[in-house]
Structure formats: structure tokens, C-alpha cells
Amino acid sequence: MQNTHQHLFTIIGCTLLCTSMSLCAETLDEAWNRAIENNHQIKASKADTSASEQRLEAAEAQRLPDLSVKGGYTQYSETPSAKTQIDGQPVLFPITQPGSGQAQAIASVPIFTSGRISHNISAAEASLEAAQANETTSALTIKMQVAEAYVAVLRAESSLQVAQSHVDSLTSHHRDVKNMLSQGVVAKNDLLAANVELVNAQQLVVQISNQLDIAKAKYNQLLDRNLNDVVVLDRKFPAIPKGDLNELSSNAIKQRSELVTLSQQIEALDHQSQSVKAGLLPQFAVKGGYQYQENRYQAFEGMWMANVGMEWKLDASSHHQSDAISRQSASLKEQRDDLTSMINLQVRQAWLDIQETQKRTTVTQQVIEQADENIKVTKERYQQGLSTNTDVLKAEDLRISAHDNFNDATYDSALAALRLRRALGIL
């Protein structure tokens, strides 16, 4: 029972520590969510999507009745009159009041626009889908930036651990050399060489500590935090996508939001071009409403009216405008083809990087065990007078190089997997 209580208190204590000091390891998913929530580029993309939604509603509203309400009051300097002659004498007949009010309410409904409105709506729908895809692209771009900063922090932390272990190892060796020198077993030159190596190692710790601080500040900046906030990260990463290179490339072409954006922009331009051309064809509309003209000389001051009208514009500039839009569409098609080729290259490069870094990780992990054993044996031989100080320092350099290579391979592999997911559009 006592052990159970101690275990419970330990859990509670750790929980309180994580809560109060914000030292719980942050996962990559949590980092992504925070970055997307606060990033200004994401907010700008969402605003563009909202604007596209409003443009779609405006395009659809072209099918609805257009109501026009007008009113006013007119005052003439003279009474408007008709002039004629009766029995050879000029006679004036008032036709309206010198001052009068007017009002009208007219509704107009398009009944046939030769496809102008329908193409406008289709263009707006395609533009909205392009904006939504662009919002996805912005999120993926931010997530990749955060992922790179995330890996950079972990890499710097691991490098600092290796550098500190280098200092610890050289400190221990420096102490051994000093003791052996006091016993007259080794020359003073061994102590000087050990001291130089120790100082260089301490300097390296300072440099890497600075790199780690910069990496953490950049990470906090991407998450819109205070640059000095504590950063403690989880070392777990998303799984590597399954499939061979051809399958992955095919999936990337289907999934990449950048290609969706370009395809929808092309479709929107094509519909815009068709809408402009349709505007050159007959446009039919029905109008109806009520008109009022204040005039005591008029038999009916207020009247209802209905009208079916046709408008046909013969505008040469519209042909050029349609051609210009079509050429913009052709330009985007070329960009889409180029992007497709680039995506295939991105997938191939990331896939090959994964193969390479996995092999490096396996090899360097084996070398670490050998390097650790080598420094241990070399130090023992040095203490027994069977090897030189140079041998020890060289063995220590080999050990540090092995650990550095393993760390680089590990984080290069994680970064390659993240870049492959980004190339597939599934980050």
C-alpha cells in the first residue's frame, strides 16, 4: 500500500511539474496546431477563401430579380406647355406641373443570357475551390517550416549532449594525465595536449549551446510565442509513407493541393472567357414595376408596366478580352505541367534520401559501439603505458565523430520522411 501511495504521489508530482513549468514534451502535432492557429499567412488564406465565397454568392445572385427604386422631385422655372394655334391665334396648353414628384420601382429578371451568367457562376465555383486548395497549401508550407525547426532543435540538443560528453571524457583524461605526470610516468607535453583538447571541447559546447538557443527562438517565432519560452520536444515523428517510388509519385500528383489550385484557376479562366463571349450574344430580360408621376394634367399619375427586352452588344474589345483570358489559362497549364514534373522530382529525392539515411543510421549505430569500446580500451592501455596520449585523443575524436554521424543520420532520416510526406501533400 505504501508503494502504491508513493507511486501515486510521484505521478501527481510530475503532472504538477509539467503543468506549472510547461515542461511537458510538446509533440509535432501540437506544434502544427498552434502554428496554424496563430499564423498570419493562414489567416490571409482563410480571408481569400471567404472572399471567394462572397464572389460565388454574387455570381449566383445574377439570376435573381434586380429591383431598382427611384424617386425625386423636379421644379421647372416655367410650366411645361404645348404650343398650338386656334383660329390663327397662338394657344398654350399646360402638359405638366412646374413642380412635381416622381417615383418608380422596377424589377428586372434575366430569362436568357446565352450562358453568360452560368459561366460566371462556374468560374466563381472554380475560384472558390482554388482558394480552398491554396489554404491547404499554406498550411502545408507552415507545417513543413515548423517540422524543420522542430528537427533543428532536437538535432542541436543531441549535438550538445555529444559535445558535453566530449568535455566529460576529456576532463576525465586530463585528470588521469595530471595524476600520471605527478607520478613521473608521462611527460608534461601529454598534459599540455590534453589541456588544449579540453579547452577546444569546451569552446565547442559554447558554440553548440548558442546554436540551440537560436534554433529554439526560431521555433518559438514560428509558433507565435515569446522567443525565450521554454522548449521541450517529443522525439516521435510521423510514420514513413508506404509504397514504391512509382506509387508514391502517382499519389503525389493526385493529392498535391498546388496542382488542384492551378487546375481550378485554369477552369475558372476558361469559364470567364466563355462568359465574355456569351456577353456578345443576345441577352433577354423581363422587366416589370410601378411608375408614378405627379401631374394634375395627366389622366393616370400611377401606372403598372411590363416589358420583355433584348440587348445585343457588338463590342470588338470583348473578343480581345476573351482571347487574353484564354492565353492566361494556357500559361497556367504550362505552369501546371512544370509543377507536375517538379513534384515527381521532390518525391524521388525524398524517397532516395530516406533509403540513404536509413542505411547511414544502421551503419553509424554499429560504429558507435565500436568507438565507445575503442576509447575505453585505449584509455586503459594508456594508463598501463601501452599506448600514447595521441592514441587516446584520436580515439576520443573517433568516438565523437561516430556519435555526431549517428545523430546526423537519425535526424536526416526524420527530415527526409517529413519531406516525403510534404511532397505527397499529406504532412
Sequence and secondary structure as in RCSB ss.txt:
>XXXX:A:sequence
MQNTHQHLFTIIGCTLLCTSMSLCAETLDEAWNRAIENNHQIKASKADTSASEQRLEAAEAQRLPDLSVKGGYTQ
YSETPSAKTQIDGQPVLFPITQPGSGQAQAIASVPIFTSGRISHNISAAEASLEAAQANETTSALTIKMQVAEAY
VAVLRAESSLQVAQSHVDSLTSHHRDVKNMLSQGVVAKNDLLAANVELVNAQQLVVQISNQLDIAKAKYNQLLDR
NLNDVVVLDRKFPAIPKGDLNELSSNAIKQRSELVTLSQQIEALDHQSQSVKAGLLPQFAVKGGYQYQENRYQAF
EGMWMANVGMEWKLDASSHHQSDAISRQSASLKEQRDDLTSMINLQVRQAWLDIQETQKRTTVTQQVIEQADENI
KVTKERYQQGLSTNTDVLKAEDLRISAHDNFNDATYDSALAALRLRRALGIL
>XXXX:A:secstr
 HHHHHHHHHHHHHHHHHHHHT S B HHHHHHHHHHH HHHHHHHHHHHHHHHHHHHHHGGGS EEEEEEEEEE
 SS  EEEEEETTEEEEEE S SEEEEEEEEEEEEEE TTHHHHHHHHHHHHHHHHHHHHHHHHHHHHHHHHHHH
HHHHHHHHHHHHHHHHHHHHHHHHHHHHHHHHTTSS HHHHHHHHHHHHHHHHHHHHHHHHHHHHHHHHHHHTT 
 TTS   B         S HHHHHHHHHHH HHHHHHHHHHHHHHHHHHHHHHTTS EEEEEEEEEEE  TTSS 
SEEEEEEEEEE    HHHHHHHHHHHHHHHHHHHHHHHHHHHHHHHHHHHHHHHHHHHHHHHHHHHHHHHHHHHH
HHHHHHHHTTSS HHHHHHHHHHHHHHHHHHHHHHHHHHHHHHHHHHHHT  
